[in-house]
C-alpha cells in the first residue's frame, strides 16, 4: 500500500478508504493517548481481505506524527460446516493483528438462555428452556421453511456473534467490508425482506449500534472490481465465497442484479447507495430492539402485520388478546421487528439462543 502513483487501484482504494474512515476516527478525543480495539468482520473474500490490508496501513501511526489513538486490530473469522480457512498468512504478513477463529455454534455459549419460538397469530411466542442439548446453528436454520428467510436469519446470527465478540474484546468498532455493490444489493434485499426500518443502520458509514460501539463501512465508495485489482496488485490471497447454486433467493437475485448493473451502469449503483445513505434515522428518542436480529425496530410490528394480513386472517379474538398482552406487559410474545416476523412465519419450535447484553443500548 505504499504505491505512490495516484492512478493505480491501490492509490484509488487508499484514498476512498481514508475519506470514509474520518467519520469514525473523529469520534475519539484527539488530546488523549489511548489504545482502542477494532474488530474486522473477516470472511476471507475479496472485500474483507482488502479491508484488512487497508485498515492495517490506514490506522497505523504515521511516522513523525503524534497519533492520539493506537489502534489494535482483531480479525474475527466465523467457521461453519464446510467453511474454514487457513489464516496463518495474516500473522505472517501483519504480526500485530490478533486473529480469532470462532465456530458459529459458539453463539450458544454467548447466550444467556435458549428459547423455543413458535409463530402464530401474527406474533412469535416463546417459552424458555432450562436445558437444551441443541447446539447447532445449521439445525436451527433447517427449522425455517423458506430459503430466503434462512439466509436472512443466518446473516443476523453471524452479526450477533460478532457483536458478542466485539463486546467481549471491548472493541469500539466493527469494520465491515461492504462494497458499494454489496450495499446497493443490501438496500434491495432488506427492503424486500421487510427490513426497511433498520436500513439507516444497515448501510450507514459510521453508525453507533451499541453504546460506544460503531458499525463502520469504510469500503462504501469502492466497487468489487476495484477491490479485486487492489488484491492482485498487493499480491493478497482471497477466497471466492458465493451462495451455493439452487433456487433463486432474494439475496442471490439482488446481488446478481447489482453485480450486472455495476458493469453496465456504475453510476446507478452509486446513486442507490448515496440515496440510501441519506435516509434519516427515526426521530424517536427511545430505540426498540428486535429480540431476534437485535436491530432497531418499529414498536408495533405485530399489530401492523395483524392489521394488513388478509390472506390468512388470524381469529379476531386471538389478535386482540395479543395486543392486550403487549399492552399489559405480559411477555409471552417475543418482541420482534417486522422483518424477523415475516422471516419466521410458520416456524415451530425454533430453538433460539438469546444474548441479552448485546441488545441493550
Ligand atoms: Zn428482527
Boltz pocket constraint, residues with backbone or C-beta under 6 A from the ligand:
constraints:
  - pocket:
      binder: B
      contacts: [[A, 290], [A, 291], [A, 292], [A, 293], [A, 294], [A, 295], [A, 336], [A, 337], [A, 338], [A, 339], [A, 340], [A, 341]]
      max_distance: 6.0
